């Protein structure tokens, strides 16, 4: 079954302007190069019967580079993302516990490091609470402001990020303000430059939230796109530079959809 892309997206894509619905067309694999040693890695992405992602399992799981497991409550609302080393062991390297509003949007993200979780219930049972982040949304359910506090607060301070969207649906300006020891820094403004193709984060609301990327188009020009205008091959802009996509860092990335 296919659905028509909203008119906003149609104006950004070359024919054809119909893509299969999210339950039938989604990101299923990331394959790329990362690290100082140019390691080749492959990440398999699995979904449940509701079409929601439940795991991102890499072949190169190691310290600082865990697999990610995604948990939901009984209303199918996102409740946690856990970075663990193995399905068989109850330990995690990093975990995010979420509080959501009545629209299912995450309002609070509590970050924990080095702890234990219950795999059967996808519940964090212990760990060091290292940060908390709060989110505000616009009437299109896009994040427009995040406030992140790292602990101890007197050492790390507070970071506030503002997202400004244009009529094309892209975050044309992203402003970051730091508050530390009673002082507020001047804003650091970033003005992304977008292509005219479809951003793969649009295929699922969890991808948009996870990468804080609600833009319709991509803030880069890919090496190659498929017939639906989705990027299938991406290279970092500068040599030895990495970019992040769905919690993983890559110098070069190939995205597989189905």
Backbone as CSV, one residue per row, in Angstrom:
resi,resn,N_x,N_y,N_z,CA_x,CA_y,CA_z,C_x,C_y,C_z
1,UNK,0.845,-1.187,0.000,0.000,0.000,0.000,0.875,1.230,0.000
2,UNK,0.540,2.238,-0.779,1.332,3.456,-0.851,0.481,4.637,-0.451
3,UNK,1.147,5.684,0.044,0.447,6.901,0.399,1.098,8.061,-0.309
4,UNK,0.318,9.095,-0.577,0.863,10.275,-1.232,1.635,11.095,-0.223
5,UNK,2.759,11.632,-0.623,3.513,12.529,0.233,2.748,13.846,0.327
6,UNK,2.730,14.520,1.497,2.083,15.808,1.600,2.616,16.769,0.537
7,UNK,1.801,17.776,0.208,2.165,18.710,-0.852,3.486,19.392,-0.576
8,UNK,3.784,19.638,0.708,5.052,20.265,1.060,6.216,19.432,0.583
9,UNK,6.102,18.091,0.717,7.180,17.216,0.296,7.197,17.051,-1.209
10,UNK,6.011,17.061,-1.832,5.962,16.852,-3.258,6.761,17.910,-4.003
11,UNK,6.741,19.135,-3.465,7.451,20.216,-4.141,8.956,20.062,-4.039
12,UNK,9.411,19.181,-3.118,10.842,19.023,-2.891,11.410,17.808,-3.607
13,UNK,10.551,16.958,-4.174,11.019,15.714,-4.738,10.872,15.688,-6.250
14,UNK,11.754,14.942,-6.854,11.623,14.682,-8.273,10.713,13.463,-8.443
15,UNK,10.020,13.310,-9.597,9.128,12.156,-9.790,9.886,10.844,-9.602
16,UNK,9.253,9.768,-9.085,7.869,9.789,-8.627,7.720,10.436,-7.256
17,UNK,6.546,10.948,-6.944,6.318,11.642,-5.685,5.449,10.811,-4.750
18,UNK,5.408,9.501,-4.959,4.690,8.591,-4.076,5.707,7.644,-3.452
19,UNK,5.700,7.547,-2.118,6.550,6.562,-1.461,5.665,5.623,-0.661
20,UNK,6.060,4.371,-0.483,5.267,3.459,0.339,5.129,3.994,1.751
21,UNK,4.029,3.624,2.406,3.802,4.072,3.770,4.877,3.572,4.713
22,UNK,5.049,4.236,5.883,6.107,3.868,6.834,6.084,2.404,7.247
23,UNK,4.899,1.776,7.283,4.849,0.371,7.675,5.411,-0.547,6.594
24,UNK,5.602,-0.019,5.393,6.064,-0.844,4.281,7.377,-0.332,3.682
25,UNK,7.812,0.837,4.117,9.047,1.398,3.590,9.780,2.073,4.733
26,UNK,10.877,1.494,5.165,11.551,1.983,6.354,13.034,1.677,6.292
27,UNK,13.787,2.301,7.170,15.225,2.060,7.253,15.443,0.702,7.913
28,UNK,16.178,-0.188,7.259,16.397,-1.522,7.820,17.870,-1.836,8.049
29,UNK,18.785,-1.071,7.424,20.207,-1.350,7.620,21.037,-0.098,7.378
30,UNK,22.049,0.060,8.237,23.069,1.087,8.047,24.387,0.347,7.848
31,UNK,25.108,0.702,6.818,26.388,0.060,6.559,27.407,1.141,6.246
32,UNK,28.488,1.166,7.019,29.427,2.250,6.784,30.764,2.081,7.451
33,UNK,31.555,3.135,7.339,32.923,3.173,7.854,32.984,4.203,8.969
34,UNK,33.666,3.845,10.062,33.812,4.778,11.176,35.113,4.494,11.912
35,UNK,35.464,5.409,12.795,36.610,5.199,13.673,37.938,5.551,13.033
36,UNK,38.959,5.583,13.875,40.306,5.901,13.421,40.852,4.845,12.464
37,UNK,40.378,3.614,12.626,40.895,2.517,11.815,40.012,2.208,10.608
38,UNK,39.055,3.106,10.328,38.148,2.915,9.191,37.469,1.545,9.247
39,UNK,36.876,1.238,10.401,36.189,-0.033,10.570,34.922,-0.068,9.728
40,UNK,34.669,-1.188,9.112,33.444,-1.395,8.366,32.417,-2.001,9.311
41,UNK,31.286,-1.364,9.437,30.272,-1.828,10.373,28.922,-1.895,9.676
42,UNK,28.071,-2.769,10.188,26.724,-2.916,9.666,25.759,-2.921,10.835
43,UNK,24.698,-2.135,10.738,23.709,-2.020,11.797,22.367,-2.510,11.266
44,UNK,21.831,-3.541,11.898,20.528,-4.087,11.490,19.439,-3.468,12.368
45,UNK,18.379,-2.963,11.734,17.295,-2.305,12.452,16.039,-3.163,12.355
46,UNK,15.468,-3.493,13.519,14.284,-4.349,13.569,13.085,-3.566,14.100
47,UNK,11.897,-4.003,13.689,10.647,-3.335,14.052,9.668,-4.338,14.662
48,UNK,8.723,-3.830,15.457,7.672,-4.692,15.996,6.460,-4.690,15.069
49,UNK,5.405,-5.374,15.466,4.244,-5.498,14.588,3.415,-4.219,14.494
50,UNK,3.795,-3.203,15.256,3.160,-1.896,15.153,3.934,-0.972,14.218
51,UNK,5.051,-1.493,13.674,5.875,-0.683,12.795,6.836,0.230,13.515
52,UNK,7.023,0.009,14.817,7.942,0.829,15.599,9.291,0.128,15.747
53,UNK,10.400,0.864,15.640,11.720,0.246,15.782,11.937,-0.251,17.201
54,UNK,12.558,-1.432,17.329,12.815,-2.009,18.649,14.297,-2.253,18.908
55,UNK,15.125,-2.279,17.860,16.552,-2.499,18.099,17.385,-2.016,16.921
56,UNK,18.594,-1.574,17.242,19.614,-1.239,16.261,20.858,-2.007,16.690
57,UNK,21.149,-3.090,15.988,22.205,-4.020,16.395,23.377,-3.924,15.429
58,UNK,24.513,-3.471,15.929,25.711,-3.335,15.104,26.572,-4.591,15.210
59,UNK,27.416,-4.797,14.207,28.330,-5.942,14.239,29.585,-5.624,15.048
60,UNK,29.883,-4.339,15.246,31.099,-3.939,15.955,30.752,-3.366,17.328
61,UNK,30.038,-4.125,18.152,29.669,-3.658,19.485,30.888,-3.673,20.396
62,UNK,31.165,-2.535,21.024,32.328,-2.428,21.896,32.126,-1.253,22.842
63,UNK,33.075,-1.021,23.735,32.989,0.099,24.668,32.846,1.411,23.911
64,UNK,31.850,2.196,24.295,31.596,3.460,23.607,30.790,3.302,22.338
65,UNK,30.424,2.056,21.994,29.717,1.798,20.745,28.758,0.620,20.951
66,UNK,27.732,0.803,21.821,26.824,-0.301,22.132,25.748,-0.497,21.060
67,UNK,24.978,-1.556,21.207,23.764,-1.714,20.424,22.664,-0.933,21.146
68,UNK,21.564,-0.628,20.452,20.499,0.158,21.068,19.176,-0.596,21.003
69,UNK,18.519,-0.666,22.167,17.241,-1.335,22.312,16.197,-0.284,22.677
70,UNK,15.012,-0.366,22.073,13.988,0.657,22.243,12.767,0.037,22.903
71,UNK,12.318,0.649,23.990,11.184,0.116,24.741,9.969,1.027,24.688
72,UNK,8.782,0.420,24.786,7.519,1.140,24.732,6.639,0.723,25.902
73,UNK,5.678,1.588,26.248,4.711,1.204,27.274,3.538,0.476,26.616
74,UNK,2.519,0.159,27.402,1.404,-0.629,26.865,0.510,0.166,25.919
75,UNK,0.786,1.453,25.771,0.068,2.273,24.789,0.929,2.508,23.543
76,UNK,2.045,1.777,23.464,2.980,1.853,22.339,3.667,3.219,22.257
77,UNK,3.811,3.859,23.412,4.505,5.141,23.507,5.945,4.907,23.928
78,UNK,6.869,5.608,23.305,8.289,5.463,23.621,8.536,5.712,25.103
79,UNK,9.261,4.782,25.761,9.576,4.992,27.169,11.069,4.936,27.469
80,UNK,11.869,4.303,26.585,13.304,4.266,26.850,14.073,3.853,25.607
81,UNK,15.334,4.257,25.562,16.307,3.745,24.611,17.537,3.356,25.428
82,UNK,17.963,2.107,25.284,19.038,1.574,26.118,20.207,1.134,25.252
83,UNK,21.381,1.644,25.560,22.599,1.258,24.869,23.298,0.158,25.641
84,UNK,23.104,-1.081,25.202,23.632,-2.251,25.914,24.616,-3.004,25.029
85,UNK,25.400,-3.874,25.656,26.388,-4.646,24.900,25.843,-5.972,24.393
86,UNK,24.844,-6.519,25.110,24.353,-7.850,24.756,22.927,-8.011,25.235
87,UNK,22.142,-8.794,24.490,20.791,-9.127,24.935,20.815,-10.055,26.145
88,UNK,21.924,-10.776,26.323,22.002,-11.797,27.365,22.441,-11.243,28.716
89,UNK,23.056,-10.059,28.734,23.547,-9.474,29.974,22.730,-8.230,30.321
90,UNK,22.445,-8.009,31.609,21.537,-6.922,32.000,22.207,-5.560,32.160
91,UNK,23.425,-5.390,31.656,24.159,-4.144,31.877,24.044,-3.208,30.680
92,UNK,24.013,-1.913,30.953,24.008,-0.934,29.866,25.136,0.080,30.060
93,UNK,25.535,0.671,28.955,26.524,1.743,28.996,25.842,3.094,29.131
94,UNK,24.738,3.263,28.406,23.961,4.493,28.475,22.491,4.144,28.302
95,UNK,21.629,4.885,28.977,20.190,4.641,28.865,19.446,5.959,28.979
96,UNK,18.349,6.050,28.245,17.479,7.234,28.285,16.097,6.808,28.746
97,UNK,15.617,7.410,29.838,14.259,7.186,30.317,13.425,8.414,29.973
98,UNK,12.236,8.180,29.405,11.440,9.289,28.888,10.139,9.474,29.656
99,UNK,9.753,10.730,29.776,8.416,11.105,30.229,7.731,11.756,29.034
100,UNK,6.498,11.348,28.751,5.790,11.868,27.590,4.518,12.603,28.004
101,UNK,4.014,13.440,27.088,2.754,14.138,27.343,1.587,13.336,26.772
102,UNK,0.380,13.914,26.782,-0.797,13.170,26.334,-0.853,12.974,24.825
103,UNK,0.101,13.569,24.096,0.211,13.342,22.649,1.327,12.349,22.325
104,UNK,1.948,11.802,23.362,3.022,10.843,23.160,4.363,11.480,22.836
105,UNK,4.479,12.797,23.021,5.737,13.490,22.753,6.613,13.463,24.001
106,UNK,7.898,13.241,23.813,8.819,13.214,24.949,9.006,14.627,25.484
107,UNK,8.723,14.807,26.771,8.924,16.104,27.413,10.165,16.120,28.287
108,UNK,10.564,14.934,28.782,11.741,14.841,29.652,12.549,13.607,29.289
109,UNK,13.856,13.796,29.151,14.796,12.713,28.843,15.822,12.666,29.961
110,UNK,15.782,11.626,30.771,16.775,11.435,31.836,17.817,10.433,31.361
111,UNK,19.083,10.855,31.366,20.172,10.017,30.886,20.884,9.339,32.048
112,UNK,21.119,8.034,31.901,21.831,7.255,32.910,23.027,6.566,32.253
113,UNK,24.108,6.420,33.004,25.281,5.708,32.499,25.658,4.588,33.465
114,UNK,26.204,3.516,32.902,26.725,2.355,33.645,25.708,1.866,34.676
115,UNK,24.762,1.052,34.194,23.748,0.551,35.109,23.177,-0.773,34.665
116,UNK,22.045,-1.120,35.253,21.380,-2.399,35.012,19.962,-2.136,34.536
117,UNK,19.497,-2.981,33.618,18.120,-2.864,33.144,17.481,-4.241,33.092
118,UNK,16.155,-4.248,33.108,15.388,-5.496,33.001,14.974,-5.647,31.544
119,UNK,15.515,-6.671,30.869,15.254,-6.854,29.428,13.797,-7.196,29.170
120,UNK,13.155,-7.923,30.065,11.779,-8.362,29.833,10.792,-7.209,29.882
121,UNK,11.083,-6.202,30.704,10.178,-5.052,30.837,10.762,-3.779,30.241
122,UNK,12.007,-3.862,29.766,12.715,-2.680,29.251,12.643,-1.528,30.253
123,UNK,13.079,-1.837,31.468,13.057,-0.867,32.556,14.460,-0.684,33.109
124,UNK,14.878,0.556,33.285,16.164,0.855,33.917,16.006,0.702,35.422
125,UNK,16.809,-0.163,36.022,16.675,-0.431,37.457,17.757,0.249,38.287
126,UNK,18.896,0.590,37.674,19.941,1.316,38.402,20.861,1.998,37.406
127,UNK,21.632,2.956,37.898,22.567,3.674,37.045,22.810,5.069,37.576
128,UNK,23.802,5.749,37.019,24.146,7.104,37.429,23.390,8.103,36.552
129,UNK,22.552,8.917,37.183,21.798,9.926,36.426,22.737,11.089,36.102
130,UNK,23.181,11.155,34.853,24.200,12.130,34.466,23.650,13.377,33.800
131,UNK,22.398,13.339,33.343,21.827,14.512,32.672,20.317,14.399,32.612
132,UNK,19.664,15.535,32.429,18.234,15.566,32.169,17.984,16.651,31.122
133,UNK,17.071,16.380,30.195,16.786,17.309,29.114,15.278,17.483,28.981
134,UNK,14.853,18.746,28.798,13.434,19.069,28.681,13.154,19.613,27.285
135,UNK,11.955,19.301,26.740,11.631,19.670,25.363,10.324,20.441,25.279
136,UNK,10.310,21.423,24.360,9.090,22.156,24.017,8.833,21.956,22.528
137,UNK,7.550,21.922,22.133,7.166,21.615,20.760,6.292,22.721,20.167
138,UNK,6.252,22.769,18.827,5.324,23.662,18.155,4.048,22.898,17.802
139,UNK,3.134,23.554,17.068,1.856,22.910,16.750,1.973,21.839,15.669
140,UNK,3.186,21.632,15.143,3.444,20.550,14.198,4.234,19.420,14.854
141,UNK,4.298,19.455,16.177,4.973,18.427,16.984,6.467,18.339,16.704
142,UNK,7.071,19.473,16.373,8.520,19.538,16.182,9.152,20.175,17.410
143,UNK,10.317,19.689,17.801,11.025,20.313,18.916,11.450,21.724,18.513
144,UNK,11.108,22.697,19.339,11.535,24.080,19.098,12.514,24.564,20.174
145,UNK,12.590,23.826,21.281,13.508,24.222,22.352,13.849,23.000,23.190
146,UNK,15.130,22.865,23.519,15.561,21.836,24.467,16.462,22.483,25.506
147,UNK,16.316,22.040,26.733,17.139,22.548,27.845,17.792,21.340,28.507
148,UNK,19.115,21.270,28.421,19.845,20.108,28.937,20.705,20.502,30.130
149,UNK,20.508,19.781,31.237,21.308,19.979,32.433,22.157,18.736,32.658
150,UNK,23.469,18.914,32.727,24.363,17.805,33.053,24.782,17.919,34.501
151,UNK,24.984,16.784,35.141,25.314,16.768,36.564,26.780,16.379,36.774
152,UNK,27.483,17.017,37.744,26.986,18.099,38.593,26.805,19.398,37.807
153,UNK,25.670,20.041,38.021,25.285,21.214,37.242,26.298,22.347,37.361
154,UNK,26.912,22.500,38.555,27.866,23.601,38.745,29.134,23.412,37.925
155,UNK,29.361,22.170,37.485,30.552,21.911,36.668,30.239,22.003,35.178
156,UNK,29.076,21.475,34.779,28.742,21.421,33.356,27.826,22.559,32.895
157,UNK,26.984,23.057,33.787,26.074,24.122,33.405,24.845,23.623,32.667
158,UNK,24.172,24.540,31.976,22.930,24.259,31.269,23.076,24.679,29.813
159,UNK,22.662,23.816,28.898,22.711,24.119,27.471,21.294,24.183,26.920
160,UNK,20.952,25.302,26.292,19.632,25.489,25.695,19.792,25.616,24.186
161,UNK,18.976,24.860,23.445,19.025,24.886,21.985,17.652,25.306,21.452
162,UNK,17.656,26.265,20.523,16.431,26.729,19.883,16.453,26.327,18.403
163,UNK,15.327,25.798,17.927,15.202,25.383,16.527,14.190,26.299,15.831
164,UNK,14.623,26.940,14.761,13.767,27.859,14.010,13.480,27.256,12.634
165,UNK,12.205,27.103,12.295,11.816,26.440,11.047,11.296,27.450,10.025
166,UNK,11.550,27.149,8.750,11.039,28.006,7.685,9.812,27.378,7.027
167,UNK,9.294,28.041,5.992,8.072,27.574,5.333,8.264,26.246,4.624
168,UNK,9.503,25.891,4.293,9.790,24.612,3.623,9.828,23.446,4.606
169,UNK,9.694,23.752,5.911,9.710,22.690,6.917,11.083,22.325,7.407
170,UNK,12.085,23.180,7.173,13.461,22.898,7.590,13.895,23.835,8.717
171,UNK,14.747,23.331,9.592,15.315,24.158,10.665,16.410,25.025,10.058
172,UNK,16.042,26.239,9.650,17.000,27.101,8.953,18.027,27.716,9.900
173,UNK,17.689,27.796,11.197,18.646,28.304,12.193,18.529,27.488,13.472
174,UNK,19.675,27.047,13.982,19.738,26.323,15.251,20.666,27.104,16.166
175,UNK,20.117,27.611,17.275,20.879,28.468,18.188,21.144,27.750,19.502
176,UNK,22.389,27.780,19.943,22.781,27.135,21.193,23.301,28.180,22.172
177,UNK,22.760,28.158,23.389,23.162,29.097,24.435,23.583,28.292,25.659
178,UNK,24.750,28.603,26.204,25.258,27.915,27.389,25.212,28.838,28.602
179,UNK,24.778,28.286,29.725,24.767,29.017,30.996,25.638,28.257,31.971
180,UNK,26.661,28.931,32.494,27.605,28.269,33.387,28.147,29.269,34.390
181,UNK,28.082,28.885,35.669,28.586,29.705,36.776,28.068,31.135,36.702
182,UNK,26.767,31.260,36.485,26.117,32.567,36.498,26.277,33.381,35.237
183,UNK,26.944,32.841,34.240,27.191,33.581,33.002,26.493,32.904,31.823
184,UNK,25.864,33.712,30.973,25.218,33.198,29.763,26.069,33.556,28.559
185,UNK,26.399,32.564,27.758,27.246,32.790,26.581,26.438,33.428,25.458
186,UNK,27.099,34.133,24.535,26.408,34.585,23.323,25.921,33.366,22.546
187,UNK,24.810,33.475,21.844,24.301,32.312,21.106,25.251,31.886,19.988
188,UNK,25.373,30.583,19.818,26.114,30.019,18.697,25.075,29.594,17.659
189,UNK,25.042,30.278,16.533,24.020,30.037,15.524,24.572,29.213,14.365
190,UNK,23.823,28.187,13.981,24.172,27.347,12.840,23.050,27.475,11.809
191,UNK,23.433,27.666,10.549,22.466,27.801,9.459,22.693,26.659,8.465
192,UNK,22.016,25.517,8.659,22.225,24.376,7.757,21.818,24.711,6.321
193,UNK,22.502,24.073,5.380,22.154,24.191,3.962,21.557,22.858,3.531
194,UNK,20.357,22.904,2.967,19.605,21.687,2.674,19.600,21.346,1.191
195,UNK,19.427,20.038,0.933,19.185,19.597,-0.433,17.688,19.731,-0.716
196,UNK,17.218,19.191,-1.844,15.792,19.257,-2.165,15.162,17.871,-2.167
197,UNK,15.756,16.948,-1.379,15.292,15.567,-1.327,14.672,15.263,0.043
198,UNK,14.142,14.061,0.186,13.429,13.687,1.402,14.377,13.201,2.497
199,UNK,14.226,13.759,3.677,15.012,13.382,4.848,14.520,12.036,5.375
200,UNK,15.387,11.016,5.504,14.939,9.705,5.985,14.391,9.721,7.403
201,UNK,14.714,10.738,8.192,14.127,10.846,9.525,12.609,10.963,9.450
202,UNK,12.095,11.443,8.310,10.659,11.590,8.159,9.918,10.256,8.118
203,UNK,10.646,9.153,7.960,10.008,7.846,7.879,9.500,7.341,9.225
204,UNK,9.964,7.930,10.335,9.443,7.537,11.645,9.690,8.663,12.650
205,UNK,8.692,8.930,13.485,8.799,10.025,14.444,9.902,9.786,15.473
206,UNK,10.234,8.509,15.745,11.314,8.241,16.702,12.661,8.629,16.115
207,UNK,12.850,8.438,14.807,14.097,8.890,14.187,14.216,10.407,14.289
208,UNK,13.118,11.125,14.087,13.151,12.584,14.188,13.530,13.014,15.592
209,UNK,12.887,12.404,16.596,13.199,12.768,17.970,14.626,12.381,18.331
210,UNK,15.024,11.172,17.991,16.339,10.663,18.388,17.469,11.578,17.932
211,UNK,17.405,12.031,16.672,18.469,12.873,16.124,18.131,14.356,16.178
212,UNK,16.993,14.699,16.812,16.554,16.099,16.892,16.526,16.715,15.485
213,UNK,16.010,15.946,14.546,15.997,16.376,13.147,14.587,16.187,12.577
214,UNK,13.821,17.284,12.574,12.453,17.262,12.065,12.357,17.887,10.677
215,UNK,13.463,18.211,10.089,13.458,18.894,8.796,12.996,17.969,7.680
216,UNK,12.287,18.535,6.712,11.771,17.792,5.564,12.909,17.340,4.652
217,UNK,13.898,18.211,4.468,15.021,17.918,3.575,16.282,17.601,4.374
218,UNK,17.363,17.247,3.691,18.622,16.841,4.321,19.604,18.006,4.403
219,UNK,20.289,18.162,5.549,21.272,19.242,5.679,22.622,18.861,5.069
220,UNK,22.573,18.211,3.919,23.771,17.787,3.189,23.327,17.385,1.786
221,UNK,24.278,17.195,0.909,24.005,16.628,-0.408,24.592,15.230,-0.417
222,UNK,23.749,14.223,-0.617,24.197,12.834,-0.595,24.941,12.476,-1.874
223,UNK,25.709,11.392,-1.799,26.392,10.891,-2.993,25.390,10.294,-3.974
224,UNK,24.340,9.686,-3.400,23.359,9.011,-4.253,22.008,8.977,-3.550
225,UNK,20.938,9.095,-4.343,19.569,9.010,-3.837,18.836,7.895,-4.592
226,UNK,17.762,7.369,-3.980,16.956,6.393,-4.706,15.827,7.098,-5.465
227,UNK,14.964,6.328,-6.079,13.901,6.910,-6.899,12.880,7.708,-6.105
228,UNK,12.850,7.506,-4.787,11.925,8.240,-3.938,12.552,9.493,-3.345
229,UNK,13.783,9.798,-3.731,14.451,10.986,-3.223,15.069,10.805,-1.863
230,UNK,15.226,9.572,-1.398,15.860,9.294,-0.110,17.342,9.007,-0.319
231,UNK,18.216,9.532,0.534,19.653,9.275,0.379,19.997,7.816,0.646
232,UNK,20.833,7.235,-0.197,21.287,5.853,0.006,22.791,5.782,0.224
233,UNK,23.517,6.852,-0.069,24.962,6.881,0.142,25.371,8.291,0.548
234,UNK,26.068,8.398,1.690,26.456,9.701,2.244,27.923,9.644,2.660
235,UNK,28.672,10.687,2.361,30.069,10.799,2.774,30.245,12.083,3.582
236,UNK,30.998,12.006,4.669,31.277,13.192,5.479,31.903,14.282,4.622
237,UNK,31.615,15.515,4.964,32.059,16.643,4.156,33.574,16.791,4.121
238,UNK,34.223,16.450,5.224,35.670,16.629,5.311,36.349,15.295,5.613
239,UNK,37.568,15.140,5.140,38.344,13.928,5.381,38.527,13.709,6.886
240,UNK,38.339,12.484,7.335,38.486,12.077,8.736,37.359,12.599,9.633
241,UNK,36.420,13.345,9.075,35.291,13.828,9.864,34.205,12.750,9.900
242,UNK,33.475,12.683,11.012,32.360,11.752,11.134,31.073,12.525,11.356
243,UNK,29.967,11.936,10.966,28.656,12.513,11.249,27.828,11.445,11.956
244,UNK,26.843,11.891,12.736,26.027,10.948,13.502,24.696,10.708,12.808
245,UNK,24.281,9.448,12.800,22.985,9.084,12.251,22.422,7.951,13.089
246,UNK,21.292,8.190,13.756,20.639,7.193,14.608,21.590,6.593,15.640
247,UNK,22.328,7.462,16.331,23.230,7.102,17.436,24.568,6.516,17.009
248,UNK,24.803,6.357,15.719,26.063,5.803,15.247,26.823,6.854,14.435
249,UNK,28.156,6.795,14.529,28.998,7.742,13.809,29.573,7.098,12.547
250,UNK,29.605,7.861,11.470,30.098,7.343,10.197,30.928,8.386,9.464
251,UNK,31.933,7.896,8.738,32.627,8.725,7.753,31.951,8.586,6.396
252,UNK,31.482,7.370,6.159,30.754,7.063,4.942,29.640,6.098,5.308
253,UNK,28.443,6.318,4.767,27.279,5.541,5.166,26.437,5.157,3.951
254,UNK,25.986,3.906,3.957,24.986,3.449,3.004,23.731,3.063,3.787
255,UNK,22.578,3.539,3.341,21.315,3.264,4.009,20.479,2.344,3.132
256,UNK,19.984,1.272,3.750,19.127,0.344,3.023,17.697,0.478,3.544
257,UNK,16.746,0.526,2.623,15.328,0.632,2.951,14.585,-0.595,2.431
258,UNK,13.408,-0.850,2.999,12.522,-1.832,2.374,11.075,-1.458,2.638
